[in-house]
């Protein structure tokens, strides 16, 4: 069935038992069994969505996992406590002394930090792949995983996913991708050849800025070691977060369409502003990554990065503080618009050079697009006023 229809009907198997439209929220710390044979079968862990213990999931967790697997057009899904826990589970399950992991240069900052501060001291050789590099030349006999994110976090650079997957497949190396930006609706990760797709469901999939959740999808074999890693580490999701995410799934298609429409409107308006040097958004025809985006994505809800002409710290603060509809925050994907300085994770403690462009990341929410443009225009006017005052 069409994915818009699937969003409405998937993950509702337990609802008829309670004569409800939505499935019930099942909270428990202890799963009980009728017989020893049933207990032993459950503890063997041969069934993905079978209750064993509260930590490994309740009926609510399994409803979401089945729905997400269907949406991603794959076999199974693992729900974890947050997006970062999903990322670290995937990396941790493929790490170890004598193993080599490739990560793309534009991954989420904490992803790179985890590699550098946890995996490398543990004996894993982590190699950062520069943007545009040929992955096939970097794969080795001991390579255990290729980890990418597309578009790149903050810089919004595109990756040739098909080329990466083809190179890795030729060497028998799995490819994992942080697919949060596109969601399964706009980025069909597994169809492109990605073995393990990761989503911070905290963002668009839930869409209401009221929970943390990670989701990992893929074939059962690809997720086997990750599932065991999650069992050992206790990273599974709370049933309340899963139930709320099931609720968020129902409106994902209509929310994404509105996010995309408004994001394109605001991004194109920003391109006309004199203080804006560049809008980094691959959905724009002028973006260097647009051709790759067109071949790999069916939509773009955002967020995107804006480069503003060099200015003083006071002028930059006037712009950020002058925004009324954009809240200052580091997340995205919710109903509300957000802004944050778009500094790479490893550069956030450094001062911005006076002649460097100022970068901000915008998440375009569900507000009226023209109101958002007006808000940005007022903030830019405040920045200009401070700049002129400083020049005098």
C-alpha positions as CSV (number, residue, x, y, z in Angstrom):
1,X,0.0,0.0,0.0
2,X,1.0,3.6,-0.4
3,X,3.2,4.9,2.5
4,X,0.6,7.6,3.4
5,X,-1.9,4.8,4.0
6,X,0.7,2.6,5.8
7,X,1.3,5.5,8.3
8,X,-2.3,5.4,9.3
9,X,-2.7,1.6,9.6
10,X,0.6,0.2,10.6
11,X,1.3,-0.4,14.3
12,X,-2.3,-0.9,15.3
13,X,-2.5,-4.7,15.7
14,X,-3.3,-4.6,19.4
15,X,-6.0,-2.0,19.1
16,X,-8.9,-4.2,18.3
17,X,-8.4,-6.2,21.5
18,X,-9.3,-3.2,23.5
19,X,-11.9,-1.9,21.0
20,X,-9.8,1.3,20.3
21,X,-8.5,3.2,17.4
22,X,-5.0,3.5,18.8
23,X,-3.1,0.6,20.4
24,X,-2.9,0.6,24.2
25,X,0.1,1.8,26.1
26,X,1.6,-1.2,27.8
27,X,4.0,-0.4,30.7
28,X,5.7,-3.2,32.6
29,X,9.0,-4.1,34.1
30,X,8.2,-7.8,34.3
31,X,6.9,-10.1,31.6
32,X,5.2,-13.2,32.9
33,X,4.7,-16.6,31.1
34,X,2.1,-19.4,31.3
35,X,4.6,-22.2,31.0
36,X,8.3,-23.0,31.3
37,X,8.4,-23.8,27.6
38,X,7.0,-20.4,26.7
39,X,9.6,-18.8,29.1
40,X,12.5,-20.7,27.6
41,X,11.4,-19.9,24.0
42,X,11.2,-16.2,24.8
43,X,14.6,-16.1,26.5
44,X,16.1,-17.8,23.5
45,X,15.5,-14.5,21.6
46,X,14.7,-16.1,18.3
47,X,11.6,-13.9,17.8
48,X,12.3,-10.2,17.2
49,X,9.1,-8.8,18.7
50,X,8.5,-11.3,21.6
51,X,8.4,-10.1,25.2
52,X,11.2,-11.4,27.4
53,X,11.7,-8.6,30.0
54,X,10.4,-5.1,30.3
55,X,13.8,-3.7,29.2
56,X,13.6,-5.5,25.9
57,X,10.2,-4.1,25.1
58,X,6.5,-4.3,25.6
59,X,3.7,-4.8,23.1
60,X,3.8,-1.0,22.6
61,X,7.5,-1.2,21.6
62,X,6.9,-4.0,19.2
63,X,4.0,-2.2,17.5
64,X,6.3,0.7,16.7
65,X,9.1,-1.5,15.6
66,X,6.9,-3.4,13.2
67,X,5.4,-0.2,11.9
68,X,8.8,1.4,11.3
69,X,10.2,-1.7,9.6
70,X,7.2,-1.7,7.2
71,X,7.7,2.0,6.6
72,X,11.4,1.4,5.8
73,X,10.5,-1.6,3.6
74,X,12.8,-4.0,5.5
75,X,12.5,-6.9,8.0
76,X,13.0,-5.5,11.5
77,X,13.6,-2.5,13.7
78,X,15.2,-1.8,17.1
79,X,13.9,1.1,19.3
80,X,16.5,2.7,21.6
81,X,16.5,5.4,24.2
82,X,17.5,8.2,21.8
83,X,19.1,8.9,18.4
84,X,22.6,8.9,19.8
85,X,22.1,5.6,21.6
86,X,21.1,4.1,18.3
87,X,24.2,5.5,16.7
88,X,26.5,4.2,19.4
89,X,24.9,0.8,19.4
90,X,25.5,0.4,15.7
91,X,29.1,1.6,16.0
92,X,29.8,-0.3,19.2
93,X,28.5,-3.6,17.8
94,X,31.0,-3.3,14.9
95,X,34.0,-2.0,16.9
96,X,36.8,-3.8,18.7
97,X,40.6,-4.3,18.7
98,X,41.8,-5.0,15.2
99,X,38.7,-3.6,13.5
100,X,38.6,-0.6,11.1
101,X,35.6,1.7,10.7
102,X,35.2,4.4,8.1
103,X,33.0,7.4,9.0
104,X,32.2,10.3,6.7
105,X,33.6,13.6,7.7
106,X,30.2,15.3,7.9
107,X,28.6,13.0,10.6
108,X,26.8,14.4,13.6
109,X,29.3,15.8,16.0
110,X,28.6,13.4,19.0
111,X,29.0,10.5,16.5
112,X,32.5,11.6,15.8
113,X,33.2,12.2,19.5
114,X,32.1,8.7,20.4
115,X,34.4,7.3,17.8
116,X,37.4,9.4,19.0
117,X,36.8,9.2,22.8
118,X,35.4,5.7,23.2
119,X,36.1,3.5,20.2
120,X,39.7,4.5,19.4
121,X,41.0,4.1,23.0
122,X,39.4,0.6,22.9
123,X,41.5,-0.4,20.0
124,X,39.3,0.3,17.0
125,X,40.9,2.2,14.1
126,X,38.5,4.9,13.0
127,X,39.2,6.7,9.8
128,X,37.4,9.8,8.7
129,X,36.6,9.9,5.0
130,X,36.9,13.4,3.5
131,X,33.9,14.7,1.5
132,X,34.1,13.4,-2.0
133,X,36.8,10.8,-1.4
134,X,36.6,7.4,-3.1
135,X,35.6,5.0,-0.3
136,X,36.7,2.0,-2.4
137,X,40.3,3.1,-2.0
138,X,40.0,3.2,1.8
139,X,38.3,-0.2,2.4
140,X,40.6,-2.8,4.0
141,X,40.5,-6.4,4.9
142,X,39.8,-5.4,8.6
143,X,37.1,-2.8,7.8
144,X,34.0,-3.8,9.7
145,X,31.7,-0.9,9.0
146,X,31.2,2.2,6.8
147,X,29.2,4.9,8.6
148,X,27.8,7.8,6.7
149,X,25.3,10.7,7.1
150,X,23.5,12.4,4.3
151,X,23.2,15.3,3.9
152,X,26.2,16.0,6.1
153,X,25.4,17.6,9.5
154,X,25.5,21.4,9.3
155,X,27.5,21.6,6.0
156,X,24.6,19.9,4.1
157,X,27.1,18.2,1.6
158,X,25.7,15.3,-0.3
159,X,27.2,11.8,-0.5
160,X,26.9,9.5,-3.5
161,X,25.2,6.8,-1.5
162,X,25.0,4.3,-4.3
163,X,28.7,4.5,-5.0
164,X,29.5,4.0,-1.3
165,X,27.2,1.0,-1.0
166,X,28.5,-0.6,-4.2
167,X,32.1,-0.3,-3.0
168,X,31.3,-1.7,0.4
169,X,29.2,-4.6,-1.0
170,X,32.1,-5.6,-3.1
171,X,34.2,-6.1,0.0
172,X,31.4,-7.6,2.1
173,X,31.4,-4.5,4.5
174,X,28.0,-3.3,5.9
175,X,27.0,0.3,5.4
176,X,25.2,2.2,8.2
177,X,23.6,5.6,7.6
178,X,22.2,8.3,9.8
179,X,19.0,8.9,7.8
180,X,17.3,11.2,10.2
181,X,17.1,14.2,7.8
182,X,15.2,12.4,5.1
183,X,13.0,10.1,7.2
184,X,11.8,6.8,5.5
185,X,9.3,8.9,3.5
186,X,11.8,11.0,1.7
187,X,14.9,8.8,1.8
188,X,14.5,5.1,0.9
189,X,17.7,4.0,2.5
190,X,17.5,0.3,2.1
191,X,16.5,0.6,-1.6
192,X,19.8,2.5,-2.1
193,X,21.8,-0.3,-0.7
194,X,22.2,0.8,3.0
195,X,22.2,-2.1,5.3
196,X,21.6,-0.3,8.6
197,X,19.5,2.9,8.7
198,X,19.4,5.0,11.8
199,X,16.8,7.6,12.8
200,X,16.6,10.0,15.7
201,X,12.8,9.6,16.0
202,X,13.1,12.5,18.5
203,X,12.8,14.7,15.4
204,X,10.4,14.4,12.4
205,X,9.1,11.0,13.1
206,X,7.7,12.0,16.5
207,X,7.4,15.6,15.5
208,X,6.2,17.1,18.7
209,X,9.4,17.9,20.6
210,X,8.4,16.0,23.7
211,X,10.5,12.8,23.7
212,X,13.8,11.2,22.9
213,X,13.9,8.0,20.8
214,X,16.2,6.2,18.3
215,X,15.1,3.7,15.7
216,X,17.4,1.3,13.7
217,X,16.1,-0.6,10.7
218,X,17.4,-3.3,8.5
219,X,17.3,-7.0,7.8
220,X,17.4,-9.4,10.8
221,X,20.9,-10.6,10.0
222,X,22.3,-7.0,9.6
223,X,20.8,-6.0,13.0
224,X,21.6,-9.2,14.9
225,X,24.8,-8.0,16.5
226,X,23.3,-4.6,17.2
227,X,20.3,-6.2,18.9
228,X,22.6,-8.2,21.2
229,X,24.6,-5.0,21.9
230,X,21.5,-3.2,23.0
231,X,20.5,-6.2,25.2
232,X,23.8,-6.1,26.9
233,X,23.8,-2.3,27.3
234,X,20.2,-1.8,28.3
235,X,19.6,0.9,25.6
236,X,16.0,0.0,24.8
237,X,13.3,2.6,24.6
238,X,10.6,3.4,27.2
239,X,7.1,2.3,26.1
240,X,5.7,5.8,26.7
241,X,8.1,7.2,24.1
242,X,7.2,4.4,21.6
243,X,3.4,5.1,22.1
244,X,3.9,8.8,21.5
245,X,6.0,8.1,18.4
246,X,3.2,5.9,17.1
247,X,0.9,8.8,17.5
248,X,3.4,11.1,15.7
249,X,3.7,8.6,12.8
250,X,0.0,9.2,11.8
251,X,0.7,12.8,10.7
252,X,4.2,12.4,9.4
253,X,3.3,12.7,5.7
254,X,1.2,15.8,6.1
255,X,3.7,17.5,8.5
256,X,6.7,16.8,6.2
257,X,4.8,18.2,3.2
258,X,4.2,21.5,5.1
259,X,7.8,21.6,6.5
260,X,9.1,21.2,2.9
261,X,6.9,23.8,1.4
262,X,7.7,26.4,4.0
263,X,11.4,25.5,4.0
264,X,11.7,26.0,0.3
265,X,9.8,29.3,0.6
266,X,12.0,30.6,3.3
267,X,15.3,29.4,1.7
268,X,14.5,31.0,-1.6
269,X,13.6,34.3,0.1
270,X,16.9,34.2,2.0
271,X,18.8,33.8,-1.3
272,X,17.5,37.3,-2.2
273,X,18.8,39.0,1.0
274,X,21.9,41.1,0.7
275,X,23.5,39.9,3.9
276,X,23.1,36.2,3.0
277,X,26.1,34.8,1.2
278,X,24.8,31.3,0.6
279,X,22.0,28.9,1.6
280,X,23.2,25.4,2.0
281,X,20.1,23.3,1.1
282,X,20.4,20.5,-1.4
283,X,16.7,20.9,-2.4
284,X,17.6,24.2,-4.0
285,X,18.5,24.0,-7.7
286,X,21.5,26.2,-7.1
287,X,23.0,23.9,-4.5
288,X,26.1,21.9,-5.5
289,X,24.5,18.7,-4.2
290,X,21.2,19.2,-5.9
291,X,21.7,16.5,-8.6
292,X,22.6,13.9,-6.0
293,X,19.7,15.0,-3.8
294,X,17.3,14.6,-6.8
295,X,18.6,11.1,-7.5
296,X,18.4,9.9,-3.9
297,X,15.6,11.8,-2.1
298,X,12.0,12.3,-2.9
299,X,11.6,15.4,-0.7
300,X,13.4,17.7,1.8
301,X,11.8,19.0,4.9
302,X,15.0,20.6,6.2
303,X,16.7,21.8,8.2
304,X,19.3,23.8,6.3
305,X,22.3,26.1,6.9
306,X,22.6,29.8,6.1
307,X,25.9,31.7,5.6
308,X,25.7,35.3,6.6
309,X,28.3,38.0,5.7
310,X,31.0,38.4,8.4
311,X,30.0,40.6,11.2
312,X,30.9,41.4,14.8
313,X,29.8,39.2,17.7
314,X,27.5,41.9,18.9
315,X,25.8,42.1,15.4
316,X,25.5,38.3,15.3
317,X,23.9,38.3,18.8
318,X,21.5,41.0,17.7
319,X,20.4,38.8,14.8
320,X,19.9,35.7,17.0
321,X,18.3,37.5,19.9
322,X,16.1,39.5,17.5
323,X,14.2,36.5,16.3
324,X,10.8,36.1,17.8
325,X,9.4,33.0,16.1
326,X,12.6,31.0,15.9
327,X,13.6,29.6,19.3
328,X,17.3,29.1,20.0
329,X,17.8,25.4,20.4
330,X,19.9,22.5,19.1
331,X,17.3,20.1,18.0
332,X,14.9,20.1,15.0
333,X,12.1,18.2,13.4
334,X,9.3,19.5,15.7
335,X,6.4,21.7,15.0
336,X,8.3,24.9,16.1
337,X,11.0,26.8,14.2
338,X,14.5,26.8,15.6
339,X,17.8,28.5,15.0
340,X,21.3,27.7,16.3
341,X,24.9,28.7,15.3
342,X,26.0,26.1,12.8
343,X,29.5,25.4,14.2
344,X,31.1,22.0,13.7
345,X,31.3,20.0,16.9
346,X,35.1,20.2,17.2
347,X,35.1,24.0,16.6
348,X,32.5,25.1,19.1
349,X,35.1,26.2,21.7
350,X,37.0,28.4,19.2
351,X,36.3,32.0,18.4
352,X,34.9,32.8,14.9
353,X,37.5,34.8,12.9
354,X,36.4,38.3,12.1
355,X,36.5,37.7,8.4
356,X,34.6,34.4,8.4
357,X,31.0,34.1,7.4
358,X,28.5,33.5,10.2
359,X,26.6,30.2,9.8
360,X,23.3,29.4,11.3
361,X,21.1,26.4,11.0
362,X,17.4,27.0,10.6
363,X,14.7,24.4,11.2
364,X,11.5,25.6,9.5
365,X,8.5,24.7,11.6
366,X,4.8,24.7,10.9
367,X,4.2,28.4,11.2
368,X,3.2,30.5,8.3
369,X,6.2,30.9,5.9
370,X,5.7,34.6,5.4
371,X,5.6,35.2,9.1
372,X,8.9,33.4,9.4
373,X,10.4,35.5,6.6
374,X,9.2,38.7,8.3
375,X,10.8,37.5,11.5
376,X,14.1,36.9,9.8
377,X,14.0,40.3,8.1
378,X,13.4,42.1,11.4
379,X,16.4,40.2,12.9
380,X,18.6,41.1,10.0
381,X,17.6,44.7,10.4
382,X,18.6,44.6,14.0
383,X,22.0,43.1,13.0
384,X,22.5,45.9,10.4
385,X,21.7,48.6,13.1
386,X,24.3,47.2,15.4
387,X,26.9,47.0,12.6
388,X,26.3,50.6,11.5
389,X,26.5,51.8,15.1
390,X,29.9,50.0,15.5
391,X,31.2,51.5,12.2
392,X,30.4,55.0,13.5
